[in-house]
């Protein structure tokens, strides 16, 4: 596998896990704040998480390169 393809696959796998974990935690917190914890909480959280992950993964995939460029631009201003 070429380095370029390997790097792209690594980026996609990282984005998959990162978006899944972040959307899971954030949807849980927001669901708790909005509805509290009762018997229906796990199902509401799951439903919210699936929607959030469905949005988060494509966004992370497309935004990660932009965020990387912004990071480099920001750090280059502080390095001598």
C-alpha positions in Angstrom: 0.0 0.0 0.0 1.4 3.4 -0.9 2.1 6.0 1.8 -0.5 8.3 0.4 -3.2 5.7 0.5 -2.1 4.5 3.9 -2.2 8.0 5.3 -5.7 8.5 3.8 -7.0 5.3 5.3 -5.5 6.2 8.7 -7.2 9.6 8.5 -10.6 7.9 7.8 -10.2 5.4 10.5 -9.2 8.1 13.0 -12.2 10.2 12.0 -14.5 7.2 12.3 -13.4 6.6 15.9 -13.0 10.2 16.9 -16.4 11.2 15.6 -18.1 8.2 17.1 -16.6 8.8 20.6 -17.2 12.5 20.6 -20.8 12.3 19.2 -21.5 9.5 21.8 -20.4 11.6 24.7 -21.8 14.9 23.5 -25.2 13.4 22.7 -25.3 11.7 26.1 -24.6 15.0 27.9 -27.1 17.0 25.8 -29.8 14.3 26.1 -29.3 14.3 29.9 -29.5 18.1 30.1 -32.6 18.2 27.9 -34.6 15.2 29.2 -33.0 14.0 32.4 -32.5 10.3 33.3 -35.4 7.9 33.4 -36.3 4.6 31.8 -36.4 6.0 28.3 -33.0 7.7 28.6 -30.8 5.0 26.9 -33.1 4.8 23.8 -33.2 8.6 23.5 -29.5 8.7 23.8 -29.0 6.0 21.3 -31.3 7.7 18.8 -29.6 11.1 19.3 -26.1 9.4 19.0 -26.9 7.7 15.7 -28.1 11.0 14.2 -25.1 12.9 15.6 -22.6 10.3 14.4 -24.2 10.3 11.0 -23.5 14.0 10.8 -20.2 14.1 12.6 -18.3 11.5 10.6 -18.7 13.2 7.2 -17.9 16.6 8.8 -14.8 15.3 10.4 -13.7 13.7 7.2 -14.0 16.9 5.3 -13.0 19.4 8.0 -9.9 17.6 9.3 -7.7 18.8 6.4 -8.9 22.4 6.9 -8.3 22.1 10.7 -4.8 20.8 10.0 -4.0 23.8 7.8 -5.4 26.2 10.3 -3.3 24.6 13.0 -0.2 24.9 11.0 -0.9 28.5 10.1 -1.5 29.3 13.8 1.6 27.5 15.1 3.8 29.0 12.4 3.0 32.5 13.7 4.4 31.6 17.1 7.5 29.7 16.0 10.7 31.6 15.2 
